[in-house]
């Protein structure tokens, strides 16, 4: 830390950023230096839509634009894009795992969940994310095919 001190708030610069009150974040942005910002950026990467990111975003909405505000805005944007990429990759992995569990061809599995093989392909490679309802149906179908007690459902769902 650069020696950043908060005034009139019940927090220390060494405290967890997630516990800082709004005024402490404002002080860090306005009076801090790069070492003071690092824990703020780290928290925003950890939770891009969390309290810290939202508070910084709120402050930036009325703060006079300058290089610092641009830097913080870009950090939030980057953290959110990274999180979205990770989420999309996780969903694609879940869809791939579901298809693999069934032992069906991709075309058979697509028909079983009520979509086309080409659309399933976009889910498998992460280009498109299925709706929450379709993801549940994909996983439910895979689970049904995996379970011996529901094997007839899996076979007839084609």
C-alpha positions, 0 to 999 in steps of 0.5 A: 500500500502507498499509505492510503488512509481513510477519514471518517469511515470505520475501515482501514486500507489493509482491510478486505476490500469487500468490507470497505464502505462506499466512501472508502472506495471513493477515497481509494479511487480519488486519492489512491495509487496503483498499489491501492487499486490492486485489491479493488481490481482483484475483488472486481475480477472475483465478483464482476457484478458484486458489491464492490464492482457495483459501488465503483460503477455507481461512483463512476456514473457521476465522477468527472471522467478522466484516466482513472475513471476510464481505467476502473470502467475498463477493469469492470468491463474486462472482468465481466467479459472474462466471467461471461467467457468462463460461464459460456465455457462451463455451460458448453462443458456441461452440455458435452458431458451430458451428450457423452454420458448417454452414448448417443450420437449428437443427432440422436441426443439433439432429437431427444432434447427437442433441438437440431443437431446444428443447434446442439453443435453451437451449444457444444462449442460454446458459440451459443448458450442454451436457455436455462430450461433447455440446459435442464432438459439436456441434463435431465435427458442425460441423467435419464439415459444413464439411469437403468430405471429410465432406459426406456425413456432414453430410447423412446425419446429419440 
